[in-house]
Amino acid sequence: MERHCIRCGKPICGRADKKFCSDDCRSDYHNEIRRREEKQLRKVNCILSNNWRILAASMREGRSTVSVSELSARDFNFGLFTASSRRFPGKRYFWCYNYAYRISRSGKVHIISRPGP
């Protein structure tokens, strides 16, 4: 049975477990996989950076309260955050780097800032 390179489709000769016809094909194949992964990572980091900028602009004196609709209007993505924690029973905070926010039942977003290092 003839085997073919998984990148370019050319016939492979040599070891039975060989997957690529050349080092160039092997490198190109793995570089393409890395590029796709990095593209997704850049997309997530871009969203997180945008969220961070929105939270930073909303801060006043270490604490702030804004409405969910106000953050949504500024393209805040509530689905992505860097961590979450429960500070008090029933109060879950979502972190975006050094800013934390929680959403109250009234539709208000309470933002706090963690001091830097």
Biopython code that builds the backbone (N, CA, C, O; Angstrom):
import numpy as np
from Bio.PDB.StructureBuilder import StructureBuilder

atoms = [
    (1, "MET", "N", (0.839, -1.180, 0.000)),
    (1, "MET", "CA", (0.000, 0.000, 0.000)),
    (1, "MET", "C", (0.886, 1.246, 0.000)),
    (1, "MET", "O", (1.826, 1.358, 0.787)),
    (2, "GLU", "N", (0.571, 2.162, -0.885)),
    (2, "GLU", "CA", (1.358, 3.384, -1.004)),
    (2, "GLU", "C", (0.847, 4.428, -0.017)),
    (2, "GLU", "O", (-0.354, 4.677, 0.083)),
    (3, "ARG", "N", (1.792, 5.037, 0.715)),
    (3, "ARG", "CA", (1.445, 6.079, 1.679)),
    (3, "ARG", "C", (1.701, 7.441, 1.058)),
    (3, "ARG", "O", (2.526, 7.587, 0.156)),
    (4, "HIS", "N", (0.965, 8.454, 1.567)),
    (4, "HIS", "CA", (1.080, 9.804, 1.023)),
    (4, "HIS", "C", (1.323, 10.812, 2.136)),
    (4, "HIS", "O", (0.859, 10.640, 3.264)),
    (5, "CYS", "N", (2.049, 11.853, 1.802)),
    (5, "CYS", "CA", (2.363, 12.947, 2.729)),
    (5, "CYS", "C", (1.054, 13.609, 3.182)),
    (5, "CYS", "O", (0.194, 13.916, 2.357)),
    (6, "ILE", "N", (0.909, 13.827, 4.498)),
    (6, "ILE", "CA", (-0.337, 14.419, 4.990)),
    (6, "ILE", "C", (-0.441, 15.916, 4.702)),
    (6, "ILE", "O", (-1.507, 16.504, 4.888)),
    (7, "ARG", "N", (0.653, 16.542, 4.248)),
    (7, "ARG", "CA", (0.586, 17.951, 3.888)),
    (7, "ARG", "C", (0.367, 18.157, 2.392)),
    (7, "ARG", "O", (-0.549, 18.876, 1.995)),
    (8, "CYS", "N", (1.197, 17.533, 1.564)),
    (8, "CYS", "CA", (1.132, 17.817, 0.121)),
    (8, "CYS", "C", (0.558, 16.663, -0.705)),
    (8, "CYS", "O", (0.194, 16.862, -1.864)),
    (9, "GLY", "N", (0.471, 15.473, -0.135)),
    (9, "GLY", "CA", (-0.106, 14.339, -0.852)),
    (9, "GLY", "C", (0.860, 13.554, -1.716)),
    (9, "GLY", "O", (0.448, 12.594, -2.367)),
    (10, "LYS", "N", (2.140, 13.929, -1.747)),
    (10, "LYS", "CA", (3.124, 13.188, -2.535)),
    (10, "LYS", "C", (3.381, 11.825, -1.896)),
    (10, "LYS", "O", (3.222, 11.665, -0.686)),
    (11, "PRO", "N", (3.778, 10.842, -2.709)),
    (11, "PRO", "CA", (4.089, 9.517, -2.161)),
    (11, "PRO", "C", (5.281, 9.578, -1.196)),
    (11, "PRO", "O", (6.218, 10.352, -1.392)),
    (12, "ILE", "N", (5.221, 8.749, -0.156)),
    (12, "ILE", "CA", (6.281, 8.685, 0.855)),
    (12, "ILE", "C", (6.994, 7.349, 0.717)),
    (12, "ILE", "O", (6.364, 6.303, 0.565)),
    (13, "CYS", "N", (8.316, 7.404, 0.772)),
    (13, "CYS", "CA", (9.075, 6.160, 0.840)),
    (13, "CYS", "C", (9.979, 6.233, 2.068)),
    (13, "CYS", "O", (10.405, 7.318, 2.463)),
    (14, "GLY", "N", (10.263, 5.112, 2.654)),
    (14, "GLY", "CA", (11.096, 5.083, 3.858)),
    (14, "GLY", "C", (10.379, 4.368, 4.979)),
    (14, "GLY", "O", (9.644, 3.408, 4.747)),
    (15, "ARG", "N", (10.593, 4.838, 6.196)),
    (15, "ARG", "CA", (10.046, 4.187, 7.386)),
    (15, "ARG", "C", (8.531, 4.044, 7.305)),
    (15, "ARG", "O", (7.849, 4.847, 6.668)),
    (16, "ALA", "N", (8.022, 3.016, 7.957)),
    (16, "ALA", "CA", (6.587, 2.717, 7.921)),
    (16, "ALA", "C", (5.759, 3.757, 8.674)),
    (16, "ALA", "O", (4.583, 3.949, 8.368)),
    (17, "ASP", "N", (6.363, 4.428, 9.655)),
    (17, "ASP", "CA", (5.605, 5.396, 10.443)),
    (17, "ASP", "C", (5.796, 6.841, 9.967)),
    (17, "ASP", "O", (5.366, 7.778, 10.640)),
    (18, "LYS", "N", (6.428, 7.017, 8.831)),
    (18, "LYS", "CA", (6.683, 8.348, 8.289)),
    (18, "LYS", "C", (5.371, 8.983, 7.812)),
    (18, "LYS", "O", (4.545, 8.312, 7.193)),
    (19, "LYS", "N", (5.180, 10.281, 8.101)),
    (19, "LYS", "CA", (3.949, 10.973, 7.730)),
    (19, "LYS", "C", (4.161, 12.045, 6.665)),
    (19, "LYS", "O", (3.210, 12.463, 6.005)),
    (20, "PHE", "N", (5.408, 12.491, 6.497)),
    (20, "PHE", "CA", (5.715, 13.596, 5.588)),
    (20, "PHE", "C", (6.769, 13.164, 4.580)),
    (20, "PHE", "O", (7.602, 12.303, 4.864)),
    (21, "CYS", "N", (6.720, 13.775, 3.397)),
    (21, "CYS", "CA", (7.681, 13.424, 2.354)),
    (21, "CYS", "C", (9.017, 14.128, 2.552)),
    (21, "CYS", "O", (10.034, 13.674, 2.028)),
    (22, "SER", "N", (9.032, 15.241, 3.307)),
    (22, "SER", "CA", (10.276, 15.988, 3.507)),
    (22, "SER", "C", (10.211, 16.796, 4.804)),
    (22, "SER", "O", (9.148, 16.949, 5.407)),
    (23, "ASP", "N", (11.363, 17.303, 5.216)),
    (23, "ASP", "CA", (11.413, 18.172, 6.390)),
    (23, "ASP", "C", (10.635, 19.459, 6.156)),
    (23, "ASP", "O", (10.016, 19.986, 7.081)),
    (24, "ASP", "N", (10.662, 19.965, 4.935)),
    (24, "ASP", "CA", (9.911, 21.193, 4.625)),
    (24, "ASP", "C", (8.412, 20.986, 4.832)),
    (24, "ASP", "O", (7.742, 21.842, 5.410)),
    (25, "CYS", "N", (7.885, 19.853, 4.363)),
    (25, "CYS", "CA", (6.454, 19.565, 4.548)),
    (25, "CYS", "C", (6.121, 19.423, 6.034)),
    (25, "CYS", "O", (5.092, 19.921, 6.489)),
    (26, "ARG", "N", (6.978, 18.752, 6.782)),
    (26, "ARG", "CA", (6.754, 18.573, 8.220)),
    (26, "ARG", "C", (6.738, 19.929, 8.918)),
    (26, "ARG", "O", (5.853, 20.194, 9.731)),
    (27, "SER", "N", (7.699, 20.781, 8.613)),
    (27, "SER", "CA", (7.757, 22.118, 9.226)),
    (27, "SER", "C", (6.551, 22.963, 8.831)),
    (27, "SER", "O", (5.938, 23.606, 9.683)),
    (28, "ASP", "N", (6.211, 22.966, 7.555)),
    (28, "ASP", "CA", (5.061, 23.742, 7.090)),
    (28, "ASP", "C", (3.768, 23.297, 7.766)),
    (28, "ASP", "O", (2.949, 24.128, 8.159)),
    (29, "TYR", "N", (3.589, 21.992, 7.898)),
    (29, "TYR", "CA", (2.392, 21.430, 8.522)),
    (29, "TYR", "C", (2.262, 21.909, 9.974)),
    (29, "TYR", "O", (1.203, 22.390, 10.377)),
    (30, "HIS", "N", (3.334, 21.776, 10.752)),
    (30, "HIS", "CA", (3.290, 22.167, 12.161)),
    (30, "HIS", "C", (3.231, 23.687, 12.332)),
    (30, "HIS", "O", (2.606, 24.174, 13.274)),
    (31, "ASN", "N", (3.862, 24.432, 11.451)),
    (31, "ASN", "CA", (3.774, 25.894, 11.510)),
    (31, "ASN", "C", (2.347, 26.370, 11.254)),
    (31, "ASN", "O", (1.885, 27.318, 11.888)),
    (32, "GLU", "N", (1.658, 25.721, 10.339)),
    (32, "GLU", "CA", (0.272, 26.076, 10.041)),
    (32, "GLU", "C", (-0.628, 25.806, 11.250)),
    (32, "GLU", "O", (-1.507, 26.610, 11.559)),
    (33, "ILE", "N", (-0.416, 24.702, 11.921)),
    (33, "ILE", "CA", (-1.187, 24.397, 13.133)),
    (33, "ILE", "C", (-0.938, 25.470, 14.188)),
    (33, "ILE", "O", (-1.883, 25.963, 14.803)),
    (34, "ARG", "N", (0.319, 25.834, 14.401)),
    (34, "ARG", "CA", (0.658, 26.876, 15.378)),
    (34, "ARG", "C", (0.032, 28.226, 15.004)),
    (34, "ARG", "O", (-0.453, 28.949, 15.874)),
    (35, "ARG", "N", (0.046, 28.557, 13.725)),
    (35, "ARG", "CA", (-0.560, 29.826, 13.281)),
    (35, "ARG", "C", (-2.049, 29.869, 13.612)),
    (35, "ARG", "O", (-2.552, 30.890, 14.081)),
    (36, "ARG", "N", (-2.756, 28.763, 13.369)),
    (36, "ARG", "CA", (-4.189, 28.716, 13.674)),
    (36, "ARG", "C", (-4.435, 28.878, 15.175)),
    (36, "ARG", "O", (-5.337, 29.612, 15.578)),
    (37, "GLU", "N", (-3.641, 28.199, 16.000)),
    (37, "GLU", "CA", (-3.785, 28.309, 17.455)),
    (37, "GLU", "C", (-3.485, 29.727, 17.927)),
    (37, "GLU", "O", (-4.210, 30.268, 18.761)),
    (38, "GLU", "N", (-2.428, 30.329, 17.402)),
    (38, "GLU", "CA", (-2.057, 31.689, 17.806)),
    (38, "GLU", "C", (-3.101, 32.703, 17.360)),
    (38, "GLU", "O", (-3.335, 33.695, 18.050)),
    (39, "LYS", "N", (-3.728, 32.466, 16.218)),
    (39, "LYS", "CA", (-4.773, 33.372, 15.736)),
    (39, "LYS", "C", (-5.944, 33.373, 16.716)),
    (39, "LYS", "O", (-6.484, 34.432, 17.036)),
    (40, "GLN", "N", (-6.335, 32.201, 17.189)),
    (40, "GLN", "CA", (-7.424, 32.100, 18.165)),
    (40, "GLN", "C", (-7.029, 32.774, 19.481)),
    (40, "GLN", "O", (-7.842, 33.468, 20.092)),
    (41, "LEU", "N", (-5.791, 32.572, 19.914)),
    (41, "LEU", "CA", (-5.304, 33.191, 21.146)),
    (41, "LEU", "C", (-5.288, 34.715, 21.031)),
    (41, "LEU", "O", (-5.664, 35.414, 21.973)),
    (42, "ARG", "N", (-4.857, 35.227, 19.888)),
    (42, "ARG", "CA", (-4.854, 36.678, 19.666)),
    (42, "ARG", "C", (-6.277, 37.243, 19.714)),
    (42, "ARG", "O", (-6.498, 38.335, 20.237)),
    (43, "LYS", "N", (-7.232, 36.498, 19.171)),
    (43, "LYS", "CA", (-8.626, 36.941, 19.160)),
    (43, "LYS", "C", (-9.158, 37.049, 20.601)),
    (43, "LYS", "O", (-9.808, 38.034, 20.951)),
    (44, "VAL", "N", (-8.881, 36.043, 21.425)),
    (44, "VAL", "CA", (-9.327, 36.059, 22.819)),
    (44, "VAL", "C", (-8.641, 37.197, 23.570)),
    (44, "VAL", "O", (-9.295, 37.916, 24.325)),
    (45, "ASN", "N", (-7.342, 37.370, 23.378)),
    (45, "ASN", "CA", (-6.618, 38.448, 24.057)),
    (45, "ASN", "C", (-7.124, 39.823, 23.642)),
    (45, "ASN", "O", (-7.142, 40.750, 24.452)),
    (46, "CYS", "N", (-7.528, 39.957, 22.407)),
    (46, "CYS", "CA", (-8.080, 41.226, 21.926)),
    (46, "CYS", "C", (-9.395, 41.537, 22.654)),
    (46, "CYS", "O", (-9.623, 42.677, 23.058)),
    (47, "ILE", "N", (-10.247, 40.541, 22.819)),
    (47, "ILE", "CA", (-11.513, 40.731, 23.526)),
    (47, "ILE", "C", (-11.255, 41.069, 24.989)),
    (47, "ILE", "O", (-11.875, 41.982, 25.535)),
    (48, "LEU", "N", (-10.334, 40.331, 25.633)),
    (48, "LEU", "CA", (-10.010, 40.608, 27.037)),
    (48, "LEU", "C", (-9.423, 42.009, 27.207)),
    (48, "LEU", "O", (-9.745, 42.706, 28.169)),
    (49, "SER", "N", (-8.569, 42.418, 26.282)),
    (49, "SER", "CA", (-7.982, 43.766, 26.349)),
    (49, "SER", "C", (-9.057, 44.837, 26.207)),
    (49, "SER", "O", (-9.018, 45.856, 26.898)),
    (50, "ASN", "N", (-10.004, 44.612, 25.323)),
    (50, "ASN", "CA", (-11.109, 45.550, 25.151)),
    (50, "ASN", "C", (-11.934, 45.621, 26.437)),
    (50, "ASN", "O", (-12.284, 46.712, 26.887)),
    (51, "ASN", "N", (-12.246, 44.466, 27.032)),
    (51, "ASN", "CA", (-12.979, 44.447, 28.305)),
    (51, "ASN", "C", (-12.218, 45.217, 29.378)),
    (51, "ASN", "O", (-12.814, 45.988, 30.129)),
    (52, "TRP", "N", (-10.904, 45.013, 29.453)),
    (52, "TRP", "CA", (-10.083, 45.681, 30.456)),
    (52, "TRP", "C", (-10.141, 47.202, 30.271)),
    (52, "TRP", "O", (-10.286, 47.946, 31.240)),
    (53, "ARG", "N", (-10.026, 47.650, 29.028)),
    (53, "ARG", "CA", (-10.075, 49.098, 28.751)),
    (53, "ARG", "C", (-11.430, 49.690, 29.155)),
    (53, "ARG", "O", (-11.491, 50.792, 29.701)),
    (54, "ILE", "N", (-12.510, 48.960, 28.885)),
    (54, "ILE", "CA", (-13.847, 49.439, 29.247)),
    (54, "ILE", "C", (-13.984, 49.529, 30.769)),
    (54, "ILE", "O", (-14.507, 50.513, 31.292)),
    (55, "LEU", "N", (-13.512, 48.495, 31.480)),
    (55, "LEU", "CA", (-13.573, 48.524, 32.951)),
    (55, "LEU", "C", (-12.710, 49.660, 33.508)),
    (55, "LEU", "O", (-13.126, 50.365, 34.426)),
    (56, "ALA", "N", (-11.517, 49.832, 32.954)),
    (56, "ALA", "CA", (-10.615, 50.897, 33.422)),
    (56, "ALA", "C", (-11.243, 52.271, 33.212)),
    (56, "ALA", "O", (-11.138, 53.140, 34.077)),
    (57, "ALA", "N", (-11.892, 52.470, 32.074)),
    (57, "ALA", "CA", (-12.527, 53.760, 31.786)),
    (57, "ALA", "C", (-13.742, 54.004, 32.679)),
    (57, "ALA", "O", (-14.129, 55.151, 32.899)),
    (58, "SER", "N", (-14.342, 52.931, 33.193)),
    (58, "SER", "CA", (-15.532, 53.054, 34.043)),
    (58, "SER", "C", (-15.193, 53.270, 35.511)),
    (58, "SER", "O", (-16.074, 53.607, 36.302)),
    (59, "MET", "N", (-13.947, 53.082, 35.884)),
    (59, "MET", "CA", (-13.543, 53.163, 37.295)),
    (59, "MET", "C", (-13.473, 54.598, 37.789)),
    (59, "MET", "O", (-13.019, 55.506, 37.093)),
    (60, "ARG", "N", (-13.949, 54.766, 39.037)),
    (60, "ARG", "CA", (-13.847, 56.050, 39.731)),
    (60, "ARG", "C", (-13.514, 55.744, 41.186)),
    (60, "ARG", "O", (-14.309, 55.110, 41.879)),
    (61, "GLU", "N", (-12.358, 56.182, 41.654)),
    (61, "GLU", "CA", (-11.947, 56.047, 43.049)),
    (61, "GLU", "C", (-11.967, 54.610, 43.564)),
    (61, "GLU", "O", (-12.438, 54.374, 44.677)),
    (62, "GLY", "N", (-11.481, 53.662, 42.806)),
    (62, "GLY", "CA", (-11.342, 52.283, 43.263)),
    (62, "GLY", "C", (-12.583, 51.426, 43.190)),
    (62, "GLY", "O", (-12.479, 50.201, 43.243)),
    (63, "ARG", "N", (-13.759, 52.029, 43.071)),
    (63, "ARG", "CA", (-15.022, 51.300, 42.947)),
    (63, "ARG", "C", (-15.921, 52.051, 41.986)),
    (63, "ARG", "O", (-15.823, 53.271, 41.848)),
    (64, "SER", "N", (-16.787, 51.322, 41.332)),
    (64, "SER", "CA", (-17.696, 51.977, 40.412)),
    (64, "SER", "C", (-18.903, 51.084, 40.163)),
    (64, "SER", "O", (-18.831, 49.866, 40.324)),
    (65, "THR", "N", (-20.001, 51.693, 39.776)),
    (65, "THR", "CA", (-21.210, 50.951, 39.419)),
    (65, "THR", "C", (-21.747, 51.522, 38.118)),
    (65, "THR", "O", (-21.941, 52.730, 37.983)),
    (66, "VAL", "N", (-21.981, 50.638, 37.171)),
    (66, "VAL", "CA", (-22.565, 51.026, 35.883)),
    (66, "VAL", "C", (-23.636, 50.008, 35.528)),
    (66, "VAL", "O", (-23.720, 48.951, 36.154)),
    (67, "SER", "N", (-24.438, 50.312, 34.550)),
    (67, "SER", "CA", (-25.491, 49.379, 34.143)),
    (67, "SER", "C", (-24.952, 48.365, 33.127)),
    (67, "SER", "O", (-23.989, 48.630, 32.407)),
    (68, "VAL", "N", (-25.594, 47.213, 33.094)),
    (68, "VAL", "CA", (-25.235, 46.176, 32.118)),
    (68, "VAL", "C", (-25.391, 46.722, 30.713)),
    (68, "VAL", "O", (-24.555, 46.465, 29.847)),
    (69, "SER", "N", (-26.462, 47.480, 30.480)),
    (69, "SER", "CA", (-26.708, 48.012, 29.134)),
    (69, "SER", "C", (-25.622, 49.004, 28.713)),
    (69, "SER", "O", (-25.281, 49.089, 27.534)),
    (70, "GLU", "N", (-25.080, 49.754, 29.680)),
    (70, "GLU", "CA", (-24.006, 50.699, 29.353)),
    (70, "GLU", "C", (-22.752, 49.957, 28.901)),
    (70, "GLU", "O", (-22.118, 50.343, 27.919)),
    (71, "LEU", "N", (-22.393, 48.887, 29.621)),
    (71, "LEU", "CA", (-21.221, 48.099, 29.208)),
    (71, "LEU", "C", (-21.482, 47.389, 27.884)),
    (71, "LEU", "O", (-20.596, 47.315, 27.032)),
    (72, "SER", "N", (-22.679, 46.873, 27.712)),
    (72, "SER", "CA", (-23.021, 46.188, 26.452)),
    (72, "SER", "C", (-22.940, 47.142, 25.270)),
    (72, "SER", "O", (-22.497, 46.761, 24.187)),
    (73, "ALA", "N", (-23.365, 48.371, 25.477)),
    (73, "ALA", "CA", (-23.316, 49.375, 24.404)),
    (73, "ALA", "C", (-21.881, 49.684, 24.005)),
    (73, "ALA", "O", (-21.621, 50.108, 22.879)),
    (74, "ARG", "N", (-20.952, 49.472, 24.927)),
    (74, "ARG", "CA", (-19.535, 49.716, 24.647)),
    (74, "ARG", "C", (-18.830, 48.441, 24.193)),
    (74, "ARG", "O", (-17.601, 48.379, 24.203)),
    (75, "ASP", "N", (-19.594, 47.426, 23.796)),
    (75, "ASP", "CA", (-19.094, 46.148, 23.279)),
    (75, "ASP", "C", (-18.339, 45.327, 24.315)),
    (75, "ASP", "O", (-17.392, 44.621, 23.970)),
    (76, "PHE", "N", (-18.742, 45.410, 25.577)),
    (76, "PHE", "CA", (-18.161, 44.578, 26.624)),
    (76, "PHE", "C", (-18.645, 43.149, 26.406)),
    (76, "PHE", "O", (-19.836, 42.924, 26.189)),
    (77, "ASN", "N", (-17.738, 42.189, 26.461)),
    (77, "ASN", "CA", (-18.078, 40.778, 26.259)),
    (77, "ASN", "C", (-18.123, 40.099, 27.631)),
    (77, "ASN", "O", (-17.081, 39.850, 28.237)),
    (78, "PHE", "N", (-19.323, 39.804, 28.116)),
    (78, "PHE", "CA", (-19.486, 39.194, 29.432)),
    (78, "PHE", "C", (-19.105, 37.714, 29.433)),
    (78, "PHE", "O", (-19.001, 37.111, 30.501)),
    (79, "GLY", "N", (-18.897, 37.129, 28.279)),
    (79, "GLY", "CA", (-18.580, 35.704, 28.184)),
    (79, "GLY", "C", (-17.118, 35.366, 28.403)),
    (79, "GLY", "O", (-16.782, 34.201, 28.616)),
    (80, "LEU", "N", (-16.236, 36.363, 28.354)),
    (80, "LEU", "CA", (-14.810, 36.099, 28.539)),
    (80, "LEU", "C", (-14.270, 36.877, 29.737)),
    (80, "LEU", "O", (-14.517, 38.074, 29.882)),
    (81, "PHE", "N", (-13.535, 36.175, 30.585)),
    (81, "PHE", "CA", (-12.903, 36.792, 31.744)),
    (81, "PHE", "C", (-11.687, 35.945, 32.092)),
    (81, "PHE", "O", (-11.565, 34.811, 31.628)),
    (82, "THR", "N", (-10.789, 36.488, 32.904)),
    (82, "THR", "CA", (-9.551, 35.768, 33.215)),
    (82, "THR", "C", (-9.693, 34.850, 34.415)),
    (82, "THR", "O", (-8.930, 33.892, 34.538)),
    (83, "ALA", "N", (-10.646, 35.110, 35.307)),
    (83, "ALA", "CA", (-10.879, 34.254, 36.477)),
    (83, "ALA", "C", (-12.231, 34.598, 37.078)),
    (83, "ALA", "O", (-12.836, 35.609, 36.724)),
    (84, "SER", "N", (-12.703, 33.750, 37.993)),
    (84, "SER", "CA", (-13.906, 34.059, 38.750)),
    (84, "SER", "C", (-13.696, 33.602, 40.185)),
    (84, "SER", "O", (-12.912, 32.692, 40.452)),
    (85, "SER", "N", (-14.403, 34.242, 41.100)),
    (85, "SER", "CA", (-14.273, 33.878, 42.510)),
    (85, "SER", "C", (-15.545, 34.254, 43.246)),
    (85, "SER", "O", (-16.342, 35.071, 42.784)),
    (86, "ARG", "N", (-15.712, 33.639, 44.397)),
    (86, "ARG", "CA", (-16.833, 33.976, 45.278)),
    (86, "ARG", "C", (-16.249, 34.638, 46.510)),
    (86, "ARG", "O", (-15.578, 33.991, 47.314)),
    (87, "ARG", "N", (-16.502, 35.912, 46.656)),
    (87, "ARG", "CA", (-15.965, 36.652, 47.808)),
    (87, "ARG", "C", (-16.869, 36.483, 49.016)),
    (87, "ARG", "O", (-16.386, 36.338, 50.139)),
    (88, "PHE", "N", (-18.157, 36.501, 48.801)),
    (88, "PHE", "CA", (-19.135, 36.314, 49.856)),
    (88, "PHE", "C", (-20.174, 35.337, 49.325)),
    (88, "PHE", "O", (-20.321, 35.212, 48.109)),
    (89, "PRO", "N", (-20.896, 34.646, 50.190)),
    (89, "PRO", "CA", (-21.924, 33.726, 49.695)),
    (89, "PRO", "C", (-22.900, 34.430, 48.748)),
    (89, "PRO", "O", (-23.498, 35.450, 49.090)),
    (90, "GLY", "N", (-23.041, 33.867, 47.570)),
    (90, "GLY", "CA", (-23.980, 34.421, 46.596)),
    (90, "GLY", "C", (-23.441, 35.555, 45.748)),
    (90, "GLY", "O", (-24.134, 36.029, 44.847)),
    (91, "LYS", "N", (-22.219, 36.004, 46.013)),
    (91, "LYS", "CA", (-21.648, 37.103, 45.226)),
    (91, "LYS", "C", (-20.451, 36.593, 44.442)),
    (91, "LYS", "O", (-19.359, 36.419, 44.984)),
    (92, "ARG", "N", (-20.672, 36.363, 43.183)),
    (92, "ARG", "CA", (-19.608, 35.853, 42.314)),
    (92, "ARG", "C", (-18.989, 37.002, 41.539)),
    (92, "ARG", "O", (-19.685, 37.782, 40.889)),
    (93, "TYR", "N", (-17.679, 37.093, 41.620)),
    (93, "TYR", "CA", (-16.938, 38.132, 40.900)),
    (93, "TYR", "C", (-16.239, 37.522, 39.693)),
    (93, "TYR", "O", (-15.712, 36.411, 39.760)),
    (94, "PHE", "N", (-16.243, 38.249, 38.610)),
    (94, "PHE", "CA", (-15.535, 37.861, 37.397)),
    (94, "PHE", "C", (-14.366, 38.821, 37.233)),
    (94, "PHE", "O", (-14.534, 40.038, 37.314)),
    (95, "TRP", "N", (-13.191, 38.273, 37.005)),
    (95, "TRP", "CA", (-11.975, 39.086, 36.899)),
    (95, "TRP", "C", (-11.573, 39.264, 35.448)),
    (95, "TRP", "O", (-11.671, 38.346, 34.634)),
    (96, "CYS", "N", (-11.122, 40.455, 35.152)),
    (96, "CYS", "CA", (-10.483, 40.761, 33.870)),
    (96, "CYS", "C", (-9.161, 41.405, 34.245)),
    (96, "CYS", "O", (-9.076, 42.619, 34.432)),
    (97, "TYR", "N", (-8.137, 40.582, 34.350)),
    (97, "TYR", "CA", (-6.829, 40.996, 34.846)),
    (97, "TYR", "C", (-6.973, 41.570, 36.254)),
    (97, "TYR", "O", (-7.297, 40.815, 37.171)),
    (98, "ASN", "N", (-6.749, 42.862, 36.470)),
    (98, "ASN", "CA", (-6.796, 43.409, 37.824)),
    (98, "ASN", "C", (-8.133, 44.064, 38.179)),
    (98, "ASN", "O", (-8.244, 44.679, 39.239)),
    (99, "TYR", "N", (-9.134, 43.951, 37.330)),
    (99, "TYR", "CA", (-10.459, 44.473, 37.627)),
    (99, "TYR", "C", (-11.427, 43.316, 37.829)),
    (99, "TYR", "O", (-11.401, 42.326, 37.098)),
    (100, "ALA", "N", (-12.281, 43.464, 38.837)),
    (100, "ALA", "CA", (-13.314, 42.462, 39.091)),
    (100, "ALA", "C", (-14.672, 43.138, 38.994)),
    (100, "ALA", "O", (-14.821, 44.317, 39.316)),
    (101, "TYR", "N", (-15.657, 42.373, 38.547)),
    (101, "TYR", "CA", (-17.010, 42.917, 38.483)),
    (101, "TYR", "C", (-18.001, 41.838, 38.871)),
    (101, "TYR", "O", (-17.754, 40.646, 38.687)),
    (102, "ARG", "N", (-19.112, 42.271, 39.403)),
    (102, "ARG", "CA", (-20.216, 41.358, 39.667)),
    (102, "ARG", "C", (-21.483, 42.025, 39.170)),
    (102, "ARG", "O", (-21.599, 43.250, 39.157)),
    (103, "ILE", "N", (-22.416, 41.210, 38.768)),
    (103, "ILE", "CA", (-23.672, 41.722, 38.231)),
    (103, "ILE", "C", (-24.757, 41.485, 39.271)),
    (103, "ILE", "O", (-25.001, 40.346, 39.670)),
    (104, "SER", "N", (-25.404, 42.551, 39.707)),
    (104, "SER", "CA", (-26.468, 42.431, 40.706)),
    (104, "SER", "C", (-27.781, 42.079, 40.014)),
    (104, "SER", "O", (-27.902, 42.169, 38.792)),
    (105, "ARG", "N", (-28.745, 41.685, 40.806)),
    (105, "ARG", "CA", (-30.062, 41.325, 40.261)),
    (105, "ARG", "C", (-30.766, 42.519, 39.628)),
    (105, "ARG", "O", (-31.647, 42.351, 38.784)),
    (106, "SER", "N", (-30.381, 43.711, 40.033)),
    (106, "SER", "CA", (-31.024, 44.921, 39.506)),
    (106, "SER", "C", (-30.458, 45.345, 38.150)),
    (106, "SER", "O", (-30.912, 46.328, 37.565)),
    (107, "GLY", "N", (-29.456, 44.595, 37.648)),
    (107, "GLY", "CA", (-28.889, 44.941, 36.351)),
    (107, "GLY", "C", (-27.724, 45.908, 36.428)),
    (107, "GLY", "O", (-27.310, 46.471, 35.415)),
    (108, "LYS", "N", (-27.200, 46.100, 37.614)),
    (108, "LYS", "CA", (-26.039, 46.972, 37.802)),
    (108, "LYS", "C", (-24.776, 46.116, 37.853)),
    (108, "LYS", "O", (-24.789, 44.991, 38.353)),
    (109, "VAL", "N", (-23.698, 46.666, 37.331)),
    (109, "VAL", "CA", (-22.402, 45.997, 37.361)),
    (109, "VAL", "C", (-21.540, 46.759, 38.355)),
    (109, "VAL", "O", (-21.278, 47.949, 38.180)),
    (110, "HIS", "N", (-21.098, 46.061, 39.408)),
    (110, "HIS", "CA", (-20.260, 46.650, 40.446)),
    (110, "HIS", "C", (-18.813, 46.274, 40.130)),
    (110, "HIS", "O", (-18.478, 45.092, 40.040)),
    (111, "ILE", "N", (-17.966, 47.277, 39.965)),
    (111, "ILE", "CA", (-16.578, 47.061, 39.544)),
    (111, "ILE", "C", (-15.637, 47.445, 40.698)),
    (111, "ILE", "O", (-15.808, 48.484, 41.334)),
    (112, "ILE", "N", (-14.653, 46.596, 40.949)),
    (112, "ILE", "CA", (-13.619, 46.920, 41.916)),
    (112, "ILE", "C", (-12.257, 46.701, 41.268)),
    (112, "ILE", "O", (-12.137, 45.991, 40.269)),
    (113, "SER", "N", (-11.255, 47.307, 41.838)),
    (113, "SER", "CA", (-9.900, 47.190, 41.293)),
    (113, "SER", "C", (-8.996, 46.555, 42.334)),
    (113, "SER", "O", (-9.046, 46.911, 43.512)),
    (114, "ARG", "N", (-8.179, 45.623, 41.900)),
    (114, "ARG", "CA", (-7.177, 45.026, 42.774)),
    (114, "ARG", "C", (-5.926, 45.880, 42.641)),
    (114, "ARG", "O", (-5.517, 46.215, 41.529)),
    (115, "PRO", "N", (-5.315, 46.234, 43.769)),
    (115, "PRO", "CA", (-4.094, 47.051, 43.678)),
    (115, "PRO", "C", (-2.981, 46.323, 42.947)),
    (115, "PRO", "O", (-2.877, 45.099, 43.023)),
    (116, "GLY", "N", (-2.167, 47.060, 42.252)),
    (116, "GLY", "CA", (-1.049, 46.485, 41.499)),
    (116, "GLY", "C", (0.038, 45.941, 42.404)),
    (116, "GLY", "O", (-0.032, 46.109, 43.621)),
    (117, "PRO", "N", (1.050, 45.287, 41.826)),
    (117, "PRO", "CA", (2.120, 44.679, 42.630)),
    (117, "PRO", "C", (2.958, 45.698, 43.367)),
    (117, "PRO", "O", (3.891, 45.329, 44.080)),
]
sb = StructureBuilder()
sb.init_structure("model")
sb.init_model(0)
sb.init_chain("A")
sb.init_seg("    ")
for serial, (resi, resn, name, xyz) in enumerate(atoms, 1):
    if name == "N":
        sb.init_residue(resn, " ", resi, " ")
    sb.init_atom(name, np.array(xyz, "f"), 0.0, 1.0, " ", f" {name:<3s}", serial, name[0])
structure = sb.get_structure()
